[in-house]
Amino acid sequence: MIDRLAPARPSNGYLRIAVAQLHYTPSAVISESSLLDQPFGLEDSEPWCKVPAGLKFRDLLLRRKVLGAQMRELYCEQIAAKLAGIIEHCAKWHCNLLVLPEYSVPPECIARLLETCGSMAVVLGTHYVEPTRTRTTFYQSLGITNPKAGHAIALVASGGAIVGSQLKMQQSKWEPDIRLSQEWAPIPLEALGNRPLGILICIDFLNDKADSFARFVQPHLAGDMLLAVPSHTPSGSREEFEQSLRKEAKRYGRPVAYANTASGGGSTVYVEDANTDKAFPLGIAVLEPGQEGVAIVDIDAERNRPRDSRATRLDHRPVARPVAASQILYLADQSGKDHELCIEDVVADSDLDRLVEAVKTHQVRLEASAIGVGRHTADRVLDLIEKIDNIDDSERVLCRLRDVFLAASILSPLSLRKLMLDIADDETGRWNANGDPELTGFIAKCRSQLQAAKNGAL
């Protein structure tokens, strides 16, 4: 982490809100199969190698179970480190709230993440409540009432503890077996100046005409509330979501922090009529499909009150101040290392004149390293270089250079996917059919799927 990139603390009356957009394997169960046991390593995984019933398949069933546990352990170790790195960046950048996407936080990662959030509040995405955990003291140890197996639960962490939770209330077409809740309540958070946070998980927000919304949510909505919407929504549904999110922020004055999967895109913070149609930093960053990143904005919490009182404001405070449109960069990749070293040289001093001089001095190298890590960082850096002579504030320089650098021990999604596929391929290569045609066909199908995934076809 480059400390000199950290923004100053939010001004009085402002709250700093962050949303993360990530590639991840959902912490969910489909057809009684956990996606965390899969070797594919991306959020569009389908259950792989579901062993048929029957005595002849018993040995393969046991081996598949061991492989699944190995896949899950490796994946959870990596995603926990990745999420911890993101949380640490946001905490050091003085964020009050970070929202992670739906199904992005496996339960075994929670203890590690509690250690990193500090006084910042973090909506730990959601996870599927697995039957095995309801038979232990796992949830009681977190200080919450045990949910039932089949629920999807969002936990809120702050100060090293779980300070609130919310169960999902409505069912999407991808969740045929989910257990639904009929309870909803905002969570007052010290990190937000004791303002209430309302969590609406994906379709719970979108389907505001549902009876459960009218009965359980509507009575609790208030003008001083912030809304968090952890989501796992495909890009095809993005337009519908955007319309509802924008309407909520503009019509009712409630800021909405929307965190989605990278494949779906659109993660941002909606704040009244603040610009999300202008490029960062003139507008609030909206993360594109395919992009892993963190969008951060300071919102004027004092404006978050009944509309009839807003006309009395005479200080013309902006309702939102964009802070970051960060890409997540991996120091495990040489391109990430090169860009980090370049940024360290550019931001050796925070004085505006010296920053301008450093950008010009390192222009060629800065362009090359930014292009090397991807278009989203490159667009910001090239915009900075183009406008450098007209920038009158060092923060306008720093915010364009602000990315989240993750430790070299953390693999990029594609590198992790390749490693998991290689491990699974090696293991299935040792499976023995003992001449049985049915076993032979099943093993061949499993290996064929792995090879297709390794070739990029899945």
C-alpha positions as CSV (number, residue, x, y, z in Angstrom):
1,M,0.0,0.0,0.0
2,I,1.3,3.4,-1.0
3,D,0.5,5.6,2.1
4,R,0.9,8.9,0.2
5,L,-2.0,8.0,-2.0
6,A,-4.4,8.0,1.0
7,P,-7.0,10.8,0.8
8,A,-7.5,13.2,3.7
9,R,-10.3,12.3,6.1
10,P,-13.8,13.4,5.0
11,S,-14.8,17.0,5.8
12,N,-17.3,17.6,8.6
13,G,-20.7,16.5,7.7
14,Y,-19.5,14.0,5.0
15,L,-19.4,10.2,5.1
16,R,-17.0,8.2,3.0
17,I,-18.8,5.3,1.3
18,A,-17.1,2.5,-0.7
19,V,-18.3,-0.4,-2.8
20,A,-16.2,-3.2,-4.1
21,Q,-16.8,-5.1,-7.4
22,L,-15.1,-8.5,-7.7
23,H,-14.7,-11.8,-9.5
24,Y,-15.5,-14.5,-7.1
25,T,-17.0,-17.9,-6.6
26,P,-20.4,-17.5,-4.9
27,S,-20.6,-18.8,-1.4
28,A,-23.8,-20.6,-2.4
29,V,-25.3,-24.0,-2.8
30,I,-27.1,-25.2,-6.0
31,S,-28.8,-28.5,-6.2
32,E,-27.2,-29.5,-2.8
33,S,-23.7,-28.8,-4.2
34,S,-21.6,-26.0,-2.9
35,L,-20.0,-23.9,-5.6
36,L,-17.0,-23.4,-3.3
37,D,-16.1,-27.1,-3.9
38,Q,-15.7,-26.4,-7.6
39,P,-12.3,-25.9,-9.4
40,F,-13.5,-23.3,-11.9
41,G,-12.9,-20.3,-9.6
42,L,-15.2,-17.7,-11.2
43,E,-18.7,-16.6,-10.3
44,D,-20.4,-18.3,-13.3
45,S,-19.5,-21.8,-12.1
46,E,-22.0,-24.6,-12.4
47,P,-21.8,-27.7,-10.2
48,W,-19.1,-30.0,-11.7
49,C,-18.6,-33.7,-11.3
50,K,-21.7,-34.5,-9.2
51,V,-21.1,-38.2,-8.6
52,P,-24.0,-40.5,-9.3
53,A,-25.5,-42.6,-6.6
54,G,-24.6,-46.3,-6.4
55,L,-22.2,-48.6,-4.7
56,K,-19.8,-48.7,-7.7
57,F,-19.3,-44.9,-7.5
58,R,-18.6,-44.9,-3.7
59,D,-14.8,-44.7,-4.1
60,L,-15.1,-41.8,-6.6
61,L,-17.6,-40.1,-4.3
62,L,-15.1,-40.1,-1.4
63,R,-12.3,-38.8,-3.7
64,R,-14.5,-36.1,-5.1
65,K,-15.4,-35.0,-1.5
66,V,-11.7,-34.8,-0.6
67,L,-11.0,-32.8,-3.8
68,G,-13.9,-30.5,-3.0
69,A,-12.5,-29.8,0.5
70,Q,-9.1,-29.1,-1.0
71,M,-10.7,-26.7,-3.6
72,R,-12.6,-24.9,-0.9
73,E,-9.7,-24.5,1.4
74,L,-7.5,-23.1,-1.3
75,Y,-10.1,-20.7,-2.6
76,C,-11.1,-19.5,0.8
77,E,-7.5,-18.8,1.8
78,Q,-7.1,-16.7,-1.4
79,I,-10.4,-14.8,-1.2
80,A,-9.9,-14.1,2.5
81,A,-6.5,-12.5,1.8
82,K,-8.0,-10.6,-1.1
83,L,-10.9,-9.2,0.8
84,A,-8.7,-8.4,3.8
85,G,-6.4,-6.4,1.4
86,I,-9.4,-4.4,0.1
87,I,-10.7,-3.8,3.5
88,E,-7.3,-2.6,4.8
89,H,-7.1,-0.1,1.9
90,C,-10.5,1.3,2.5
91,A,-9.9,1.6,6.3
92,K,-6.6,3.4,5.7
93,W,-8.4,5.6,3.2
94,H,-10.7,6.7,6.0
95,C,-13.9,5.1,4.7
96,N,-16.9,4.9,7.0
97,L,-18.6,2.1,5.1
98,L,-17.6,-0.6,2.6
99,V,-20.1,-2.8,0.9
100,L,-19.1,-6.2,-0.6
101,P,-21.1,-8.1,-3.2
102,E,-23.7,-10.7,-2.6
103,Y,-22.4,-14.2,-1.9
104,S,-18.8,-12.9,-1.9
105,V,-17.7,-13.8,1.6
106,P,-17.5,-17.5,2.6
107,P,-18.2,-18.0,6.3
108,E,-14.8,-19.4,7.1
109,C,-13.3,-16.0,6.0
110,I,-15.3,-13.9,8.5
111,A,-12.9,-14.3,11.5
112,R,-10.0,-13.0,9.5
113,L,-12.0,-10.0,8.1
114,L,-13.1,-9.0,11.5
115,E,-9.4,-8.3,12.4
116,T,-9.0,-5.8,9.5
117,C,-12.0,-3.5,9.4
118,G,-11.0,-1.3,12.4
119,S,-13.7,1.3,13.2
120,M,-15.0,1.2,9.6
121,A,-18.3,-0.7,9.0
122,V,-18.2,-3.5,6.4
123,V,-21.2,-5.2,4.9
124,L,-19.7,-8.7,4.4
125,G,-21.6,-9.5,1.3
126,T,-23.8,-12.5,2.0
127,H,-23.3,-16.2,2.3
128,Y,-25.5,-19.2,2.2
129,V,-26.2,-20.7,5.6
130,E,-25.0,-24.3,5.3
131,P,-26.6,-27.0,7.5
132,T,-23.3,-28.1,9.0
133,R,-22.8,-24.6,10.5
134,T,-26.2,-24.5,12.1
135,R,-25.3,-27.6,14.0
136,T,-22.4,-25.8,15.7
137,T,-21.9,-22.6,17.7
138,F,-20.5,-20.8,14.7
139,Y,-23.2,-18.1,14.6
140,Q,-23.6,-17.8,18.3
141,S,-19.9,-17.1,18.5
142,L,-20.4,-14.2,16.2
143,G,-23.1,-12.8,18.6
144,I,-26.1,-13.3,16.4
145,T,-29.1,-15.5,16.7
146,N,-28.6,-18.7,14.7
147,P,-30.2,-18.5,11.2
148,K,-31.7,-21.6,9.8
149,A,-30.1,-23.7,7.1
150,G,-30.9,-22.3,3.6
151,H,-31.0,-18.7,4.6
152,A,-28.8,-16.2,2.8
153,I,-27.3,-13.8,5.4
154,A,-25.5,-10.5,5.2
155,L,-23.3,-9.7,8.2
156,V,-22.1,-6.2,9.2
157,A,-18.7,-5.9,10.9
158,S,-17.1,-3.1,12.8
159,G,-14.6,-2.8,15.6
160,G,-13.6,-6.4,15.4
161,A,-17.2,-7.7,15.9
162,I,-20.4,-8.4,14.1
163,V,-22.7,-5.5,14.8
164,G,-25.7,-6.5,12.7
165,S,-27.2,-8.9,10.2
166,Q,-29.9,-9.2,7.6
167,L,-31.5,-12.2,6.0
168,K,-32.6,-12.2,2.4
169,M,-36.4,-11.9,2.0
170,Q,-37.1,-12.7,-1.7
171,Q,-36.1,-15.4,-4.1
172,S,-34.4,-15.0,-7.5
173,K,-34.7,-17.7,-10.2
174,W,-31.2,-18.8,-9.4
175,E,-32.1,-19.6,-5.8
176,P,-34.8,-22.3,-6.0
177,D,-34.1,-23.7,-2.5
178,I,-33.4,-20.5,-0.5
179,R,-35.3,-20.1,2.8
180,L,-36.9,-16.6,3.0
181,S,-37.1,-14.3,5.9
182,Q,-40.0,-12.1,7.0
183,E,-37.9,-9.7,9.1
184,W,-36.2,-6.5,8.2
185,A,-34.8,-3.7,10.3
186,P,-32.2,-0.9,9.8
187,I,-29.0,-1.1,11.8
188,P,-27.7,2.0,13.6
189,L,-23.9,2.2,13.1
190,E,-21.4,4.2,15.1
191,A,-19.2,4.3,12.0
192,L,-22.0,6.3,10.3
193,G,-22.5,8.7,13.2
194,N,-25.3,6.4,14.5
195,R,-27.3,6.9,11.3
196,P,-29.2,3.7,10.3
197,L,-28.1,1.4,7.5
198,G,-30.7,-0.5,5.7
199,I,-29.6,-3.7,3.9
200,L,-31.6,-4.9,0.9
201,I,-30.0,-7.9,-0.7
202,C,-30.2,-7.8,-4.5
203,I,-33.8,-8.7,-5.5
204,D,-35.0,-7.4,-2.1
205,F,-34.3,-3.9,-3.4
206,L,-35.4,-4.4,-6.9
207,N,-38.7,-6.0,-6.1
208,D,-40.1,-3.2,-4.1
209,K,-43.7,-4.0,-5.2
210,A,-43.6,-7.3,-3.4
211,D,-45.9,-7.8,-0.4
212,S,-42.9,-8.6,1.9
213,F,-41.4,-5.2,1.0
214,A,-44.6,-3.3,1.8
215,R,-45.1,-5.2,5.0
216,F,-41.6,-5.4,6.4
217,V,-39.4,-2.8,4.8
218,Q,-41.5,0.2,3.9
219,P,-42.6,1.1,7.5
220,H,-38.9,1.4,8.5
221,L,-37.6,3.5,5.7
222,A,-36.6,7.0,6.8
223,G,-35.0,10.1,5.3
224,D,-31.8,9.8,7.2
225,M,-31.1,6.2,6.2
226,L,-28.4,4.9,3.9
227,L,-29.1,1.8,1.9
228,A,-26.6,-1.0,1.1
229,V,-27.4,-3.3,-1.8
230,P,-25.0,-6.3,-2.0
231,S,-25.9,-7.9,-5.4
232,H,-25.1,-10.8,-7.7
233,T,-26.8,-9.5,-10.8
234,P,-26.0,-10.3,-14.5
235,S,-25.2,-7.5,-16.9
236,G,-28.5,-8.1,-18.6
237,S,-30.4,-6.9,-15.6
238,R,-28.2,-3.8,-15.0
239,E,-30.5,-1.3,-16.7
240,E,-33.5,-2.2,-14.6
241,F,-31.4,-2.0,-11.4
242,E,-29.9,1.3,-12.4
243,Q,-33.3,2.9,-12.9
244,S,-34.5,1.7,-9.5
245,L,-31.3,2.8,-7.7
246,R,-31.3,6.2,-9.3
247,K,-35.0,6.7,-8.5
248,E,-34.4,5.8,-4.8
249,A,-31.5,8.3,-4.5
250,K,-33.2,11.2,-6.4
251,R,-36.8,10.8,-5.3
252,Y,-36.4,9.9,-1.7
253,G,-32.9,11.3,-1.0
254,R,-31.6,8.0,0.4
255,P,-28.0,7.3,-0.8
256,V,-27.6,3.7,-2.1
257,A,-24.3,1.8,-2.1
258,Y,-24.6,-0.9,-4.8
259,A,-21.9,-3.6,-4.9
260,N,-22.2,-6.2,-7.7
261,T,-20.2,-9.0,-9.2
262,A,-17.6,-8.1,-11.8
263,S,-19.4,-10.0,-14.5
264,G,-22.5,-7.9,-14.0
265,G,-20.8,-4.5,-13.4
266,G,-22.5,-1.2,-12.4
267,S,-21.2,-1.0,-8.8
268,T,-21.4,2.6,-7.6
269,V,-22.9,4.9,-4.9
270,Y,-26.1,6.7,-5.9
271,V,-26.5,10.1,-4.2
272,E,-29.5,12.3,-5.1
273,D,-28.8,14.0,-8.4
274,A,-25.0,13.7,-8.2
275,N,-23.4,13.0,-11.6
276,T,-22.7,9.4,-12.5
277,D,-22.8,10.2,-16.2
278,K,-19.5,12.1,-16.2
279,A,-16.1,10.5,-16.1
280,F,-14.3,10.2,-12.8
281,P,-13.3,12.4,-11.0
282,L,-15.9,14.9,-12.3
283,G,-18.6,12.3,-11.7
284,I,-19.0,9.4,-9.3
285,A,-17.2,6.2,-10.6
286,V,-19.4,3.5,-12.0
287,L,-17.5,0.3,-12.4
288,E,-17.8,-1.5,-15.7
289,P,-18.6,-5.1,-16.4
290,G,-15.4,-7.2,-16.2
291,Q,-13.7,-4.7,-13.9
292,E,-12.5,-5.6,-10.5
293,G,-12.3,-2.4,-8.5
294,V,-13.4,-0.1,-5.6
295,A,-15.5,3.0,-6.1
296,I,-15.4,5.6,-3.2
297,V,-17.3,8.8,-2.7
298,D,-17.9,11.3,0.1
299,I,-21.5,12.0,0.6
300,D,-23.0,15.0,2.4
301,A,-24.8,13.3,5.2
302,E,-26.3,16.6,6.4
303,R,-28.4,16.8,3.2
304,N,-29.8,13.4,3.9
305,R,-33.0,14.8,5.5
306,P,-36.6,15.7,4.5
307,R,-36.5,17.6,1.2
308,D,-38.5,20.6,2.4
309,S,-35.6,21.7,4.5
310,R,-32.9,21.5,1.8
311,A,-34.0,24.8,0.2
312,T,-32.7,26.6,3.2
313,R,-29.0,25.7,2.5
314,L,-26.9,28.7,1.6
315,D,-23.4,27.1,1.6
316,H,-23.8,25.2,-1.7
317,R,-22.0,22.2,-0.4
318,P,-21.7,19.5,-3.1
319,V,-23.9,16.5,-2.3
320,A,-21.0,14.1,-3.4
321,R,-17.3,14.3,-3.8
322,P,-15.7,11.4,-5.8
323,V,-12.6,10.0,-4.1
324,A,-11.5,6.9,-6.0
325,A,-12.3,4.7,-9.0
326,S,-9.6,2.2,-8.1
327,Q,-8.8,-0.9,-10.1
328,I,-7.7,-4.0,-8.1
329,L,-4.1,-4.8,-9.1
330,Y,-2.1,-7.9,-8.2
331,L,1.5,-7.7,-7.2
332,A,1.7,-11.4,-8.1
333,D,1.7,-10.1,-11.7
334,Q,4.8,-8.3,-13.1
335,S,2.6,-5.6,-14.6
336,G,1.2,-4.8,-11.1
337,K,4.7,-4.6,-9.6
338,D,5.9,-2.3,-12.4
339,H,2.9,0.1,-11.9
340,E,3.3,0.2,-8.2
341,L,7.0,1.1,-8.5
342,C,6.1,3.8,-11.0
343,I,3.4,5.3,-8.8
344,E,5.8,5.3,-5.8
345,D,8.2,7.5,-7.8
346,V,5.5,9.8,-9.0
347,V,3.9,10.5,-5.6
348,A,7.2,10.9,-3.7
349,D,5.8,14.4,-2.7
350,S,2.2,15.5,-2.2
351,D,2.9,19.2,-3.1
352,L,0.9,20.1,-6.2
353,D,3.8,21.6,-8.2
354,R,6.1,18.7,-7.4
355,L,3.4,16.2,-8.3
356,V,2.8,17.9,-11.7
357,E,6.6,17.9,-12.3
358,A,6.8,14.2,-11.4
359,V,3.9,13.3,-13.7
360,K,5.7,15.1,-16.6
361,T,9.1,13.6,-15.8
362,H,7.7,10.0,-15.6
363,Q,5.1,10.4,-18.4
364,V,6.4,7.8,-20.8
365,R,7.0,5.2,-18.0
366,L,3.6,6.1,-16.3
367,E,1.7,5.6,-19.6
368,A,3.4,2.3,-20.2
369,S,2.8,0.8,-16.7
370,A,-0.8,2.0,-16.6
371,I,-1.5,0.4,-20.0
372,G,0.2,-2.7,-18.8
373,V,-2.3,-3.2,-15.9
374,G,-5.4,-2.6,-18.0
375,R,-7.7,-0.1,-19.6
376,H,-9.5,1.2,-16.5
377,T,-6.2,2.4,-14.9
378,A,-4.9,3.5,-18.3
379,D,-7.9,5.7,-18.9
380,R,-7.5,7.6,-15.6
381,V,-3.8,8.0,-16.1
382,L,-4.0,9.2,-19.7
383,D,-6.7,11.7,-18.6
384,L,-4.4,12.9,-15.9
385,I,-1.5,13.4,-18.3
386,E,-3.8,15.2,-20.8
387,K,-5.1,17.7,-18.2
388,I,-2.1,18.0,-15.9
389,D,-1.4,21.7,-16.7
390,N,-5.0,22.7,-15.8
391,I,-5.2,20.8,-12.4
392,D,-5.2,23.2,-9.4
393,D,-5.5,20.6,-6.6
394,S,-3.1,17.8,-5.6
395,E,-6.1,15.6,-4.7
396,R,-7.2,15.7,-8.4
397,V,-3.8,14.2,-9.2
398,L,-3.7,11.6,-6.5
399,C,-7.3,10.4,-7.0
400,R,-6.5,9.4,-10.6
401,L,-3.5,7.4,-9.4
402,R,-5.3,5.6,-6.5
403,D,-5.5,1.8,-7.1
404,V,-5.8,-1.1,-4.7
405,F,-2.5,-3.1,-4.8
406,L,-2.8,-6.6,-3.4
407,A,0.1,-8.6,-1.9
408,A,2.2,-10.9,-4.1
409,S,0.8,-13.9,-2.3
410,I,-2.7,-13.2,-3.7
411,L,-3.4,-14.6,-7.1
412,S,-5.4,-12.9,-9.8
413,P,-8.7,-14.6,-10.6
414,L,-7.4,-16.2,-13.7
415,S,-4.2,-17.4,-12.0
416,L,-6.2,-18.9,-9.2
417,R,-8.6,-20.5,-11.7
418,K,-5.7,-22.1,-13.5
419,L,-4.1,-23.4,-10.3
420,M,-7.4,-25.0,-9.2
421,L,-8.0,-26.5,-12.6
422,D,-4.5,-28.0,-12.7
423,I,-5.0,-29.5,-9.2
424,A,-8.4,-31.0,-10.2
425,D,-7.0,-32.3,-13.4
426,D,-4.1,-34.0,-11.7
427,E,-6.4,-35.6,-9.2
428,T,-9.0,-36.9,-11.7
429,G,-6.1,-38.3,-13.8
430,R,-5.5,-40.7,-10.9
431,W,-9.1,-41.9,-10.7
432,N,-9.4,-45.6,-11.7
433,A,-12.5,-47.0,-13.4
434,N,-11.3,-50.6,-13.1
435,G,-12.6,-51.4,-16.5
436,D,-16.2,-50.4,-15.8
437,P,-17.7,-48.7,-18.8
438,E,-20.0,-46.5,-16.7
439,L,-17.2,-45.3,-14.4
440,T,-14.9,-44.8,-17.5
441,G,-17.5,-42.6,-19.1
442,F,-18.1,-40.5,-16.0
443,I,-14.4,-39.9,-15.5
444,A,-13.9,-39.0,-19.1
445,K,-16.8,-36.5,-18.9
446,C,-15.3,-34.9,-15.8
447,R,-11.9,-34.6,-17.4
448,S,-13.4,-33.2,-20.6
449,Q,-15.1,-30.4,-18.7
450,L,-11.8,-29.6,-16.9
451,Q,-10.0,-29.5,-20.2
452,A,-12.6,-27.3,-21.7
453,A,-12.3,-24.9,-18.8
454,K,-8.5,-24.8,-19.1
455,N,-8.9,-24.0,-22.8
456,G,-11.2,-21.1,-22.0
457,A,-14.4,-22.7,-23.3
458,L,-16.1,-22.7,-19.9
